[in-house]
Amino acid sequence: MSTSIFGPVLSRRFGLSLGVDLVGEGVKKCNYDCLYCELPKAKKVSSIASAKAPELIAKEVEAALLKHPDIDFITLTANGEPTLYPKLYELALMLNEIKGNKKLLILSNGSTICDAEIRKSLRLFDVVKLSLDSALDISFKKIDRPLETNPQKLIGCMESFRGEYGGTLVLESLFVKGVNDSKEDVVALNEAYLRIKPDRIDLSTIDRPPAYRVEAVSPERLREIAAMLDKSLMVSIATRKSEGSKVRSFSKEEIIYSLKNRPFSVFDIEALFDEPSKGVFEEMKKEGLIKEREVAGTTFYWCF
Ligand code: SF4
């Protein structure tokens, strides 16, 4: 069997990360068939059959950690959906034994969150990232094309998971033009976010060739969507491409006003501030005018 390890990769959202693929070579194993998926289309499945034993994966991770001692995260992902791996609980226990000061992260599509056994496994992770592309039935089915389930049920289970999980919960919503980017979609997602109370929300769009003929939303539309969300939410827009974002000049007063209005992520500063404004921002940090907090590898800034 081939190795399960890839990377380290430098991710804008999570820092330096060692990837662990729980599916391995061959066709994708997923219970969704997302319009935006970058993997080739495949029949939907509800579990990963013929998966590698957790002991073998843990040994590979142990060896990789010796080679790459500077990583921030051990990231469980898959050529498909990682929570369909049948020995997730055992594997997470083993990885927690050997991870040292690294954080254990899983990138899941969120589809299995109503399963009590999966939730028990997820509680072993330092950071859990779940996808929630829509809170409306029609858009959800259009964009994620799930094997089964519906968004209201998932949102309820995500809310319950939040109540029982002490780690860092990140939600990701990926927007596809004309599919889940309407005002109704954003309003419904905002309500869902407020119910679930994640530590961080990542908004994104297509940035690699997708399986189907669909289009990304513009950087401006992502910013409009972020601006429609409740100001208490920690929202990050992190796409691989930042082109299209227009940098602007901000005075000290404008920075204070903006950061009092809502937290800005490090990506907002990169994308929106011109060089002189970044200089002003750095000075304000030194003067102690700006508060900051790191949430699973992404720093947020705000003023009181
Ligand atoms: S959940 Fe991930 S792997 Fe599965 S179809 Fe969607 S994008 Fe692809």
Boltz pocket constraint, residues with backbone or C-beta under 6 A from the ligand:
constraints:
  - pocket:
      binder: B
      contacts: [[A, 28], [A, 30], [A, 31], [A, 32], [A, 33], [A, 34], [A, 36], [A, 37], [A, 38], [A, 39], [A, 78], [A, 79], [A, 80], [A, 81], [A, 109], [A, 144]]
      max_distance: 6.0
